[in-house]
Every structure is written in C-alpha cells, then in structure tokens.
C-alpha cells in the first residue's frame, strides 16, 4: 500500500504540471494566416497615403494649369500696357 501512496504522490504533481503547461503551438496554417494578415495590414498602411496622393493628383494638375493660364493672361495684359505709348 505504501508503494501505491508513493506512486500517487509522484503522479499527481506530474499530472497537474502537465495540465498547466503551455498549450501546443497553433497549426502552421493558422500561423501562416496570421502572418499574411499582418503583411496585408502593413501593405495597406503603407499604400494608404500613396493612394490618397494619387487621388488628388488630377486636382493639383488642373490647379497648376489654371494658375499658369492666369499668369500668362496677367503677363499678356501687363506687356500690352507697357508696350503701348501713352
């Protein structure tokens, strides 16, 4: 009987430790999905300002062209005023 008690005294802590140990790592497919999701978030974070800049590119170009036309018109008007005698 004392053998059984000794054996149980050794087995119970071992079973408790085994139950409390860290769980097995997740399967490779779960790790791959997590990594892919992380890369997707990183890519989206990087590309967000790039896409925003591309979205306003046309507006900036139109504004630049409009400003150039206004400057050309102002230069033409001032040149005609300077070249004509009083």
Beta strands, then each sheet from edge to edge (+ up, - down):
end
